[in-house]
Amino acid sequence: MNNRQVITSQVMLPHQANQAGNVHGGEIMKLMDTAAGAVAVKYAKSNCVTARVDELQFHLPIFVGALVTCTATVVYVGSSSMEVFVNVEAEDLESNNGPQKALSAYFTMVAMGRNGRPQRVPEYTPATEEELKFFEEAKARRAHHKSAKEA
């Protein structure tokens, strides 16, 4: 899974939050997009752009001082696009509480050639039951989006 996963972490700072210390959702979304982009480039070995963000789910608030860790994993590959699942965990570094799931989302990333057009990406075959589960769910989401777009 080496070239299909990137993990990034950052401590949340006051300039990323409102007056009550809650980190802005957009700040977290930016971290997620950066992680999704990094793993897409790592997998495709080319520039990649965000084409879609699906099912963004906030599970709990994140506060100033928390360590936020984004784990981005390529879970599906089409001809020029990849679906990346990004899971975000937040950890209060001053307590003994471990990391907690804060939010998650699916990003569709498209590999772009130097000519500015989508380009093919390496094929991907799931190797484990968990990978196959993510792959099949992504395939179903893709079919749903395609039928909704055609309607």
ChimeraX attribute file (.defattr): number of C-alpha atoms within 10 A of each C-alpha:
attribute: neighborCount
match mode: 1-to-1
recipient: residues
	/A:1	10
	/A:2	9
	/A:3	14
	/A:4	18
	/A:5	21
	/A:6	20
	/A:7	16
	/A:8	15
	/A:9	15
	/A:10	13
	/A:11	15
	/A:12	21
	/A:13	14
	/A:14	14
	/A:15	12
	/A:16	16
	/A:17	18
	/A:18	12
	/A:19	8
	/A:20	9
	/A:21	17
	/A:22	15
	/A:23	22
	/A:24	15
	/A:25	14
	/A:26	11
	/A:27	14
	/A:28	20
	/A:29	18
	/A:30	11
	/A:31	19
	/A:32	26
	/A:33	22
	/A:34	16
	/A:35	26
	/A:36	33
	/A:37	24
	/A:38	19
	/A:39	25
	/A:40	33
	/A:41	20
	/A:42	17
	/A:43	22
	/A:44	24
	/A:45	15
	/A:46	17
	/A:47	19
	/A:48	26
	/A:49	18
	/A:50	18
	/A:51	12
	/A:52	11
	/A:53	16
	/A:54	13
	/A:55	10
	/A:56	13
	/A:57	12
	/A:58	14
	/A:59	13
	/A:60	12
	/A:61	13
	/A:62	25
	/A:63	23
	/A:64	18
	/A:65	18
	/A:66	19
	/A:67	18
	/A:68	24
	/A:69	25
	/A:70	26
	/A:71	21
	/A:72	29
	/A:73	26
	/A:74	27
	/A:75	26
	/A:76	24
	/A:77	24
	/A:78	15
	/A:79	13
	/A:80	19
	/A:81	23
	/A:82	29
	/A:83	29
	/A:84	29
	/A:85	25
	/A:86	27
	/A:87	20
	/A:88	25
	/A:89	21
	/A:90	25
	/A:91	21
	/A:92	18
	/A:93	13
	/A:94	8
	/A:95	7
	/A:96	8
	/A:97	9
	/A:98	10
	/A:99	16
	/A:100	16
	/A:101	15
	/A:102	20
	/A:103	23
	/A:104	22
	/A:105	20
	/A:106	25
	/A:107	26
	/A:108	23
	/A:109	27
	/A:110	29
	/A:111	25
	/A:112	21
	/A:113	15
	/A:114	9
	/A:115	7
	/A:116	9
	/A:117	10
	/A:118	17
	/A:119	18
	/A:120	16
	/A:121	20
	/A:122	12
	/A:123	11
	/A:124	15
	/A:125	11
	/A:126	15
	/A:127	9
	/A:128	8
	/A:129	9
	/A:130	11
	/A:131	16
	/A:132	15
	/A:133	13
	/A:134	18
	/A:135	20
	/A:136	15
	/A:137	14
	/A:138	20
	/A:139	17
	/A:140	12
	/A:141	15
	/A:142	16
	/A:143	12
	/A:144	12
	/A:145	12
	/A:146	11
	/A:147	10
	/A:148	9
	/A:149	8
	/A:150	7
	/A:151	6
